[in-house]
Amino acid sequence: MPVYTWQGNNAAGEKVQGERAAENKQVLRATLARERIQANVIKEKSGSRSFNFQIGGGSVKAKEQAIFFRQFSVMIDAGLPLVQCLEILGNNQENPTFKKALLGVRASVESGATLANAMRAYPKIFDELTTNMIEAGEAGGILDTILQRISQYVEKAVKMKAAIKSALVYPVSVIVIALLVVGALLKFVVPIFANLFVGLGVTLPASTAFVIGLSHFVSTFWWVIFAGIGLFVVAIKYIRTNREGLYYTDKIMLHLPVFGQVLRKIAVARFTRTLGTLISSGVPILDGLSITARTAGNAVLERALMSVRKSIEEGRTIVDPLRESGVFPNMVTQMIGVGEATGAMDSMLQKIADFYEDEVDAATKDMLALMEPMLISFLGVAVGGIVISLYMPLFSMISKLAG
């Protein structure tokens, strides 16, 4: 989402300015108008666009944010003034970026700004979800509860992200080791055997000739391989900077065998956790859907949620457009329908999120259990195939001599 700098006048006629992330200039202008700020100048910051949502943002880790919100909620609950809380927490921060932001928020609040608006000046640290929840908390007089919910939300998101990363360590390590071993064999071992076979003048089997040819290619054109990998990565990144490219690459990933199911469950868990947290914090469902869509981390889910939002604006229930989108499993739409009918949408969404977070853990374990024998087989076939191909001419010579 792009970040804009803006200048304008508040309700008192005073000149104000700031920096904020928004979908476009029109959305930002409408948001400022709701805060009784007339924007005169809105400019997009160069290099500010971000296409992948990351919890925590900028150079502030999500874990640091979770600790901050937890401490903040305890201090507010204990009755400490807001400015004093921000000053204490800001001065005790070890991260200089976070410290500067918190002290800046403190200065804005002391000058009369609301906490939500003060935090909106630092969009790389406090995302739209956080600031809207805090705004609802300030309006409802339950800021300590909201801060605690934000902390729990970030902690759960960090836990799920860490579980997925740790699950991917093993397969990535095996693949890297396999490629290094195969590369070393082709670069250093195969040429020795190739020279030996030339000296002996033996006829090479097709598999041996293929391995020697592959070794020659790797030794001579290794730079082509690395350049090709680099170009592929750059091409994928370029495609994903385009909204349609981002949408279709995300769609392809969701339909991948095994891995796609894991991604779908992650997307559902994030959607239900985010929307449930927002609704329970007092954010209207239409605003909640907009925020959830923009922070979904998946273009397919974002488009589906914006379509759902449009349908609700037209007077429909949330269940039908969710089902029609084809993104969400039937169980999810049915449970949301029950929550909508009983008026317990927020708690139902949280239950779905808990279920799907457990499903993500189970799915990643199943994926690893499936991938482990495949990776070991790949390593064995790659290395074993090269070794057998190199020894086949020698076995042939030995059998001829023995005969």
C-alpha positions as CSV (number, residue, x, y, z in Angstrom):
1,M,0.0,0.0,0.0
2,P,1.5,3.4,-0.9
3,V,2.4,6.0,1.7
4,Y,1.4,9.6,1.3
5,T,2.5,12.9,2.9
6,W,-0.3,15.4,3.4
7,Q,-0.8,19.0,4.5
8,G,-4.0,20.7,5.5
9,N,-6.1,22.4,8.1
10,N,-7.9,21.0,11.1
11,A,-11.3,22.0,12.5
12,A,-9.7,24.9,14.4
13,G,-8.1,26.2,11.2
14,E,-4.6,25.2,12.3
15,K,-2.1,23.9,9.8
16,V,-1.4,20.2,10.2
17,Q,0.6,17.7,8.3
18,G,1.5,14.0,8.4
19,E,2.3,10.8,6.7
20,R,-0.1,7.9,6.2
21,A,-0.7,4.8,4.2
22,A,-3.8,4.6,2.1
23,E,-5.1,2.7,-1.0
24,N,-5.1,5.9,-3.0
25,K,-5.4,9.7,-2.6
26,Q,-9.2,9.7,-2.7
27,V,-9.4,7.2,0.2
28,L,-6.9,9.3,2.2
29,R,-8.7,12.5,1.5
30,A,-12.0,10.9,2.7
31,T,-10.3,9.5,5.8
32,L,-8.9,12.9,6.7
33,A,-12.3,14.5,6.1
34,R,-13.9,12.1,8.7
35,E,-11.3,13.4,11.1
36,R,-12.4,17.0,10.3
37,I,-9.1,17.7,8.4
38,Q,-9.2,19.5,5.1
39,A,-6.3,18.2,3.0
40,N,-4.8,20.8,0.7
41,V,-1.8,18.8,-0.5
42,I,-1.4,15.0,-0.8
43,K,1.8,13.5,-2.4
44,E,2.9,9.9,-2.6
45,K,6.3,9.3,-1.1
46,S,8.8,7.9,-3.7
47,G,9.5,4.2,-3.2
48,S,6.7,3.9,-0.6
49,R,4.6,1.1,-2.2
50,S,4.5,-2.2,-0.4
51,F,2.9,-5.2,-2.0
52,N,3.4,-7.8,0.8
53,F,1.8,-7.3,4.2
54,Q,4.2,-7.9,7.0
55,I,3.1,-7.8,10.6
56,G,5.2,-5.3,12.5
57,G,6.3,-3.3,9.5
58,G,9.5,-1.3,9.0
59,S,12.5,-2.1,11.2
60,V,10.3,-2.8,14.3
61,K,9.8,-6.5,15.0
62,A,6.4,-7.9,15.6
63,K,7.6,-9.4,18.9
64,E,8.6,-5.9,20.0
65,Q,5.2,-4.6,19.1
66,A,3.5,-7.4,21.0
67,I,5.5,-6.6,24.2
68,F,4.8,-2.9,23.8
69,F,1.0,-3.3,23.5
70,R,1.0,-5.7,26.4
71,Q,2.8,-3.3,28.7
72,F,0.8,-0.4,27.4
73,S,-2.5,-2.1,28.2
74,V,-1.3,-2.9,31.8
75,M,-0.2,0.7,32.4
76,I,-3.5,2.1,31.1
77,D,-5.5,-0.4,33.1
78,A,-3.5,0.7,36.2
79,G,-4.7,4.3,35.7
80,L,-1.5,5.9,34.4
81,P,-2.0,8.9,32.1
82,L,-1.7,8.2,28.4
83,V,1.2,10.7,27.8
84,Q,3.1,9.3,30.8
85,C,2.7,5.7,29.5
86,L,4.1,6.7,26.1
87,E,7.0,8.5,27.6
88,I,8.0,5.6,29.9
89,L,7.6,3.0,27.1
90,G,9.4,5.2,24.6
91,N,12.4,5.9,26.8
92,N,12.7,2.2,27.7
93,Q,12.8,1.1,24.1
94,E,16.1,-0.4,22.9
95,N,15.1,-0.2,19.2
96,P,15.9,3.4,18.2
97,T,13.3,3.5,15.4
98,F,10.6,2.4,17.7
99,K,11.8,4.8,20.4
100,K,11.7,7.7,18.0
101,A,8.2,6.8,16.9
102,L,6.8,6.4,20.4
103,L,8.2,9.7,21.5
104,G,6.7,11.3,18.4
105,V,3.3,9.8,19.2
106,R,3.7,11.1,22.8
107,A,4.4,14.6,21.5
108,S,1.4,14.5,19.2
109,V,-1.0,13.2,22.0
110,E,0.3,15.9,24.3
111,S,-0.5,18.5,21.6
112,G,-4.1,17.3,21.6
113,A,-4.2,14.6,18.9
114,T,-5.9,11.3,19.6
115,L,-3.7,8.3,20.0
116,A,-5.0,6.7,16.8
117,N,-4.3,9.8,14.7
118,A,-0.9,10.2,16.4
119,M,0.0,6.6,15.4
120,R,-1.2,7.1,11.9
121,A,1.8,9.4,11.3
122,Y,3.9,6.2,11.5
123,P,2.3,3.8,9.0
124,K,5.3,1.6,8.7
125,I,5.1,0.7,12.4
126,F,1.4,1.1,13.2
127,D,-0.7,-0.4,10.4
128,E,-4.3,0.4,9.5
129,L,-5.7,-2.5,11.5
130,T,-3.9,-1.2,14.7
131,T,-4.9,2.4,14.4
132,N,-8.6,1.6,13.6
133,M,-8.8,-0.7,16.6
134,I,-7.3,2.0,18.8
135,E,-9.7,4.6,17.4
136,A,-12.6,2.3,18.3
137,G,-11.1,1.7,21.8
138,E,-10.8,5.4,22.4
139,A,-14.3,6.1,21.3
140,G,-15.7,3.2,23.5
141,G,-13.5,3.9,26.5
142,I,-12.0,0.5,26.5
143,L,-8.5,1.4,25.3
144,D,-6.8,-1.1,27.7
145,T,-8.9,-4.0,26.4
146,I,-8.2,-3.0,22.8
147,L,-4.4,-2.8,23.4
148,Q,-4.5,-6.3,25.0
149,R,-6.4,-7.6,22.0
150,I,-3.8,-6.1,19.6
151,S,-1.1,-7.7,21.6
152,Q,-2.8,-11.1,21.5
153,Y,-3.4,-10.7,17.7
154,V,0.2,-10.0,17.0
155,E,1.5,-12.8,19.3
156,K,-0.8,-15.3,17.5
157,A,0.3,-14.1,14.1
158,V,4.0,-14.3,15.1
159,K,3.5,-17.8,16.5
160,M,1.9,-19.0,13.3
161,K,4.6,-17.4,11.1
162,A,7.4,-18.9,13.2
163,A,5.8,-22.4,13.0
164,I,5.6,-22.1,9.2
165,K,9.2,-20.9,8.9
166,S,10.5,-23.7,11.2
167,A,8.6,-26.3,9.2
168,L,10.3,-25.1,6.0
169,V,13.8,-25.3,7.4
170,Y,14.2,-29.1,6.8
171,P,13.0,-29.3,3.2
172,V,14.9,-26.2,2.1
173,S,18.1,-27.5,3.9
174,V,17.8,-30.9,2.1
175,I,17.3,-29.3,-1.3
176,V,20.3,-26.9,-0.8
177,I,22.6,-29.7,0.4
178,A,21.5,-31.9,-2.6
179,L,22.2,-29.1,-5.1
180,L,25.6,-28.4,-3.5
181,V,26.6,-32.1,-3.5
182,V,25.5,-32.6,-7.1
183,G,27.3,-29.4,-8.1
184,A,30.5,-30.5,-6.4
185,L,30.4,-33.9,-8.1
186,L,29.8,-32.4,-11.5
187,K,32.5,-29.7,-11.1
188,F,35.3,-31.7,-9.5
189,V,34.7,-35.5,-9.6
190,V,33.2,-36.1,-13.0
191,P,36.0,-34.4,-15.0
192,I,38.5,-36.8,-13.4
193,F,36.6,-39.8,-14.6
194,A,36.1,-38.2,-18.0
195,N,39.9,-37.8,-18.5
196,L,40.3,-41.4,-17.3
197,F,37.8,-42.7,-19.9
198,V,39.4,-40.7,-22.7
199,G,42.8,-42.3,-21.8
200,L,41.4,-45.8,-21.7
201,G,39.4,-45.2,-24.9
202,V,36.3,-47.0,-23.7
203,T,32.9,-46.7,-25.2
204,L,30.6,-44.7,-22.9
205,P,27.0,-45.7,-22.1
206,A,24.4,-43.1,-22.8
207,S,23.9,-42.2,-19.1
208,T,27.7,-41.7,-18.6
209,A,27.9,-39.5,-21.7
210,F,25.0,-37.5,-20.4
211,V,26.6,-36.9,-17.0
212,I,29.9,-35.9,-18.6
213,G,28.1,-33.5,-20.9
214,L,26.2,-32.0,-18.0
215,S,29.5,-31.6,-16.1
216,H,31.0,-29.8,-19.1
217,F,28.0,-27.5,-19.3
218,V,28.1,-26.7,-15.5
219,S,31.9,-26.1,-15.6
220,T,31.7,-23.9,-18.7
221,F,28.3,-22.1,-18.4
222,W,27.8,-22.0,-14.6
223,W,27.2,-18.3,-14.9
224,V,24.2,-19.0,-17.2
225,I,22.6,-21.0,-14.5
226,F,23.0,-18.3,-11.9
227,A,21.9,-15.6,-14.3
228,G,18.8,-17.7,-15.2
229,I,17.9,-18.0,-11.5
230,G,18.4,-14.3,-11.0
231,L,16.3,-13.4,-14.0
232,F,13.5,-15.7,-12.9
233,V,13.4,-14.1,-9.4
234,V,13.4,-10.6,-10.9
235,A,10.7,-11.5,-13.4
236,I,8.5,-12.9,-10.6
237,K,9.0,-9.8,-8.5
238,Y,8.2,-7.6,-11.5
239,I,5.1,-9.5,-12.3
240,R,3.9,-9.2,-8.7
241,T,4.3,-5.4,-8.7
242,N,1.3,-5.4,-11.1
243,R,-2.1,-5.9,-9.5
244,E,-3.2,-8.4,-12.1
245,G,0.1,-10.2,-12.0
246,L,-0.1,-10.4,-8.2
247,Y,-3.6,-11.7,-8.3
248,Y,-2.8,-14.5,-10.8
249,T,0.4,-15.6,-9.1
250,D,-1.4,-15.8,-5.8
251,K,-4.2,-17.8,-7.5
252,I,-1.7,-20.2,-8.9
253,M,-0.1,-20.7,-5.5
254,L,-3.5,-21.4,-3.9
255,H,-4.1,-24.2,-6.5
256,L,-0.7,-25.9,-6.0
257,P,-0.9,-29.5,-4.8
258,V,-0.4,-29.9,-1.0
259,F,1.3,-26.5,-0.6
260,G,-1.7,-24.6,-1.9
261,Q,-4.0,-26.2,0.8
262,V,-1.6,-24.9,3.5
263,L,-1.6,-21.4,2.0
264,R,-5.4,-21.5,1.8
265,K,-5.7,-22.4,5.5
266,I,-3.2,-19.7,6.4
267,A,-5.3,-17.1,4.5
268,V,-8.5,-18.2,6.2
269,A,-6.9,-18.2,9.6
270,R,-5.5,-14.7,9.1
271,F,-8.8,-13.4,7.6
272,T,-11.0,-14.7,10.5
273,R,-8.5,-13.6,13.2
274,T,-8.2,-10.1,11.8
275,L,-11.9,-9.5,11.1
276,G,-12.9,-11.1,14.5
277,T,-10.5,-8.9,16.3
278,L,-11.7,-5.8,14.5
279,I,-15.5,-6.5,15.1
280,S,-15.0,-7.4,18.8
281,S,-13.1,-4.1,19.1
282,G,-16.1,-2.1,17.8
283,V,-15.0,-1.4,14.3
284,P,-18.0,-1.5,11.8
285,I,-18.1,-4.6,9.6
286,L,-17.7,-2.7,6.4
287,D,-14.6,-0.9,7.6
288,G,-13.4,-4.2,9.1
289,L,-13.7,-6.0,5.7
290,S,-11.8,-3.2,4.0
291,I,-9.0,-3.4,6.5
292,T,-8.9,-7.2,6.5
293,A,-8.8,-7.2,2.7
294,R,-5.9,-4.8,2.6
295,T,-3.9,-6.7,5.2
296,A,-4.8,-10.2,3.9
297,G,-1.4,-10.8,2.3
298,N,-3.1,-12.5,-0.6
299,A,-4.5,-10.8,-3.7
300,V,-7.2,-13.5,-4.3
301,L,-8.5,-13.1,-0.8
302,E,-8.4,-9.3,-1.0
303,R,-10.5,-9.3,-4.2
304,A,-13.0,-11.7,-2.7
305,L,-13.4,-9.7,0.5
306,M,-13.9,-6.4,-1.4
307,S,-16.6,-8.2,-3.4
308,V,-18.2,-9.3,-0.1
309,R,-18.1,-5.8,1.2
310,K,-19.8,-4.5,-1.9
311,S,-22.5,-7.1,-1.6
312,I,-23.2,-6.2,2.0
313,E,-23.4,-2.5,1.1
314,E,-26.2,-3.6,-1.3
315,G,-28.1,-5.1,1.6
316,R,-27.1,-8.8,1.3
317,T,-26.0,-11.0,4.2
318,I,-22.3,-11.8,4.6
319,V,-22.7,-15.6,4.0
320,D,-23.9,-15.6,0.4
321,P,-21.1,-13.5,-1.1
322,L,-18.5,-15.4,0.9
323,R,-19.8,-18.7,-0.5
324,E,-20.0,-17.3,-4.0
325,S,-16.4,-16.2,-3.9
326,G,-15.2,-19.8,-4.0
327,V,-12.2,-18.9,-1.7
328,F,-13.6,-20.0,1.6
329,P,-14.4,-23.6,2.7
330,N,-18.1,-24.5,3.3
331,M,-17.5,-25.0,7.0
332,V,-16.2,-21.4,7.3
333,T,-19.2,-19.9,5.5
334,Q,-21.7,-22.0,7.5
335,M,-20.1,-21.1,10.9
336,I,-20.0,-17.4,9.9
337,G,-23.7,-17.7,8.9
338,V,-24.5,-19.1,12.4
339,G,-22.5,-16.3,14.0
340,E,-24.4,-13.7,12.0
341,A,-27.8,-15.2,12.8
342,T,-27.0,-15.4,16.6
343,G,-25.3,-12.0,16.8
344,A,-22.0,-13.6,17.9
345,M,-20.0,-13.0,14.7
346,D,-16.8,-11.9,16.5
347,S,-16.6,-14.9,18.8
348,M,-17.5,-17.3,15.9
349,L,-14.7,-15.8,13.8
350,Q,-12.2,-16.2,16.7
351,K,-13.2,-19.9,17.0
352,I,-12.7,-20.4,13.3
353,A,-9.3,-18.7,13.5
354,D,-8.3,-21.0,16.4
355,F,-9.4,-24.1,14.5
356,Y,-7.6,-23.1,11.3
357,E,-4.4,-22.2,13.1
358,D,-4.4,-25.7,14.5
359,E,-5.2,-26.9,11.0
360,V,-2.1,-25.0,9.7
361,D,0.1,-26.8,12.2
362,A,-1.3,-30.2,11.2
363,A,-1.1,-29.4,7.5
364,T,2.5,-28.3,7.7
365,K,3.4,-31.5,9.6
366,D,1.5,-33.6,7.0
367,M,3.3,-31.8,4.2
368,L,6.7,-32.5,5.8
369,A,5.8,-36.1,6.3
370,L,5.0,-36.3,2.6
371,M,8.0,-34.4,1.5
372,E,10.6,-36.2,3.6
373,P,10.7,-39.5,1.6
374,M,10.4,-37.5,-1.6
375,L,13.4,-35.3,-0.7
376,I,15.5,-38.3,0.4
377,S,14.6,-40.1,-2.8
378,F,15.6,-37.1,-4.8
379,L,18.9,-36.8,-3.0
380,G,19.6,-40.6,-3.5
381,V,18.6,-40.6,-7.1
382,A,20.7,-37.5,-8.0
383,V,23.8,-38.5,-6.2
384,G,23.5,-42.2,-6.8
385,G,22.7,-41.8,-10.4
386,I,25.9,-39.8,-11.0
387,V,28.0,-42.3,-9.2
388,I,26.5,-45.3,-10.9
389,S,26.9,-43.6,-14.3
390,L,30.6,-43.0,-13.7
391,Y,31.3,-46.6,-12.6
392,M,29.3,-48.3,-15.4
393,P,32.2,-48.1,-18.0
394,L,34.6,-49.5,-15.4
395,F,32.2,-52.4,-14.6
396,S,32.0,-53.0,-18.4
397,M,35.8,-53.1,-18.7
398,I,36.2,-55.4,-15.8
399,S,33.6,-57.9,-17.1
400,K,35.3,-57.9,-20.5
401,L,38.7,-58.6,-18.9
402,A,37.2,-61.3,-16.8
403,G,35.7,-62.9,-19.8
